[in-house]
Amino acid sequence: MIVSTASNRIQAVQDSFIEPPAKSKKVKISIITPAHNEEQVIGSCLDSVRRLQIPEGFEIEHIIVADRCDDHTRDICLERGVKVITKKFRGEALDPVTEAFELGVKETEGEIIGKLDADIILLPNWLIQMVGYLDNETVSISSSVKTRTGKWWLDFLMWLRDLNYRITPMGKDPRGAARLISRKLLMEIDGFNPKRASWDTALDREIRKQGLKTLNIENVIALEYRPSLTMQKIIRKQISQGIARKKLGVSIFRTLAHSIFRIRPFVITGYIIGEK
């Protein structure tokens, strides 16, 4: 019954993207990975995408946007036969990752856009489990992400974070690291703006404002492998997220509650020191 339901959902998604005269056409999924000096992790990401099981009626392409790389990221991708877009400039976007993703969106034509971070490893059944949740009212879906670093004390902190995420009464917002997005609905709501702080949070807010859906599929897991993660990077990330929340107009009370319940004290610090 579960398999049948998933299969029915996938067929419904295919029908919603392909008009009747072209039913033999496959739905294309363009997976875009922004990468800045990711030689340590990009190979595992590429291999995991290559091992994905593709639902019948779909096809995928994987595009790497090599953003000002001065390491071997680009070479690793080309050796595996993956298309690379080379980005050598730093534009006006607040976040260079957002800028690289925007370039990938413009250079691809897939009916479904995948956003995949360079340090993400997908399980072979990830796509089959995910794609069936897209429909005519759902702009974006994301999977849950488990972070591992190879350092036992940081991995323990990540385990505590995952546990906290499951039990605290703060809701479960979608994650930006492993997403599928309907290009048609994205364009209809003009939801992607790379000049906004924290584009994925801004996108989710715009989707809900338009009365559409953005979902986090909790039972589908992607692995985030970050061997270079340090406590300093965690603190800087929390501060930058606090600054972004202020720019997006999130209230100080909601941000304070987030910092307390999620045990992320530097988010409120970033909010306080940030400018609108």
N, C-alpha and C positions, 0 to 999 in steps of 0.2 A: 504493500500500500504506500509506504514512504517513497519507494523508488518510482512508483507510478505517479504519485503527486509531483515529485520533482521533475519527472519527464514531461508531465502536462504543463508545468510552469515554464519550462524551457521552450516547449512548442509554442506556447502563448506569446512568449517574448519574441521568438522568431517571426511569428505572424504579425506582431505589432510594428516590426521594423521593415518588413518587406511587403510591398503592395502586391495584390493578386496577379497582375500580368507577369511579374518577375519572381514567381515562387521558387524557381530553380536557383535563384541567386542566394549566395550565402551572406549571412550577417557578418560584417567585419568588425573585429575588436582591435583597436589600435592601442597597444600598451606602451605608455611613455614613461621612461625612467630618466629624470634629471640626474646628472652625475658630475660632481666636482672632486677630482682627485680621489677616486673610489677604488683604486687598484687592489686594495686589500679585500674587498668584499664583492665587487661587481661580478666576478666569475661565478660565484655561487648563485647570485641572482639570475644571471643569464641561463645557467644550467637548469634552474628550477622552472623557469618559463618554458624552456625547450621540452621539459618532461610533462607539461600540463596535458591533461586529457581534454580534448576539444569536443564540446557537444556537437551532435549531428546538426548540420545546417549552419554552422558557424566556422569562421576562420580567424586567425590572429596574426598580427604583425607586432614585432617588438622593436621599438625605436629608442635609442639612447641619445640624449642631448648632452654631449660632452661640454660642460660649461667651464671654459677657461682652465682646462686641465693641463698640468705640466708634469704629470706622471704617466704611467702606462695604461690608464683606463681605456683610452681610445684604441690602443693596440690590442688589448685583451678582447674587446668587443669585435673588432675587425677579424681577428683570428678565428672567432666563433661564427663568422658570417652574419653578424647582426648589423643592421643599418645604423650608422652614426651621423648625427647632425652636430657639426662643430660650431660652438658658440664662443666667440672671442671677445664679446663686449659686455659691459655692465651698464644696464639701462637705468630707468627711473623707478622700477618696481622696488618696494620696500624689502622684499625677500628675493634673492637671486634664484632660489629654487623655483619660486613662482614664475619668474621670468623665463626660466628654461622650460618649464611645463607649458607656458603659453606658446612658446615657439614650437614645441612639439604638437600642440593642438592645431596650430595653423598649418603645419606641414603634413598632417595626416587627414584621412577622410573617413575613418571608421565610424559606423553608426553608433558604436559604443566606444567610449574613451576609457582606457585604463590608466590610472595613476599609480605607479609602483616605485617606491623608494629603492635606491641602489643597494641598501643593506637588508632588503627583505628576501626571504626564502619562502616560496610557495609550495604547499603540498600538491601532489599530482592531481587531486580531485578538487582543488580550490575553485577553479573556474566553473566546473559543473555544479558545485554546491552554490555558487554565488549568482550566476547569471539569471537564474529563474526568478529572482526577486525583483528584477526590473519590470515595470509595467507602465501604463500610460499616465500614471500619477506619481511615479517614483523617478526622481532626477538622478539620485546618487545612492549607491550602497557601498558599505565598507565592511571589511572583516575585522575581527578582533586581532590584536597583535600582542605577542609575547616577546619581550626583549631579553636577550642573553648576551653576555659580554665575554665569558671565559674567565672572569674574575669572581671568585666565590662570594665575596662580600657584596659586590655590586649586584650579582645575580640574586642574592638573598633580598636585597632592597627591591629589585624588580619583582620578585615573587610577592613581597609584601604589598607593593603597589598594585599588582594584579588582584590580590585578595581584597584589598581596600576598594578597588574599582567594582568588585562584585557585590560587596555588602553595604556600602555607604548609600544613603538616600539622596544621591545627587543626580540621578538619571545616568544614561549611558550615551553620550554624544558620539557620533561617528568619528573614526580616526582617518587621518589623511594619508597614511603610509601605503595602504593597499585598497584602492577604490575602483569601482566601475561607475561611469557616468553616461547618461543618455545625451548624445550630442544634440539631438533635436530639441529636447526639453531644455537643455542648457542654453541653447541659442534663443529659444522662445522667451525665456525669462531674463536674458542678458545677465546671467548670474555670475559669470567669471570676470572678475576685475583684478588684474595682477597688482594694481596700485593700492589695493586695500591691505591693511594690516591683517596678517593671518588669513590668507585667502580662503582656506578650507572652512574655517569657522564662519567667515563672512558669507561664503557660498551657502552653507547650511542655514544661516539666518535668512538669507534672501529666498531660498527654496520654501521655507516655512511661511514666510511673509506672503508668498504667492499662493499659499494654500496647497502646495505640493509636498511630497514626502522625501526625506533623506533618512536612510536606515542604517543601523549598525547590526550586522548579522552576527550575533554573539557566539553561535555554535560553530562558526567557521574561523579557523585560526591561521594566522601567518606568523612566521618567525622572523624577528628582527635581530640580526647578529651585528653587534657593535663593539668590536674588540678595542676600539680606541676611546670608548666612553670613559670619562673621568667625573669625579664629583664636581670639579670646576665647570665642566660643560653642562652638567645637570642644573647647576645654580644659574648659569648664564641663560640657559633655555627657559627656566622658570621666569626669570626677570623679563626676558623678551616677550614671553607670553602674557605677562601682566601688563606690559606696555601696550601690546596689541589689543588686549581686552578693553583698555581705556580708550584707545583710538576707535574701536568699534562701538563704543557707547554702552558696554556692559556695566551695570551698576556696581558701585563699590561694595554693596551689601552681598550681592551674588558672588562677587570675586572673593570677598572675605570668607564666605561660606565655603567656596571652592577650596581656598587655601587651608582652611581648618579641616574639613571633612576628607579632603584628598591628601592631607599632610604634605602640602606643597607651599611652605611659608614664603618662598621668594616670589611667588606669583603676586601676592598683595604688595610686596616690596616694589616690584616693577610697576604695578598699577599706581602706587603713590608717587613714584619719582617720574613717571611718564607724563607726556603732554598729549592733549587731545589733538 
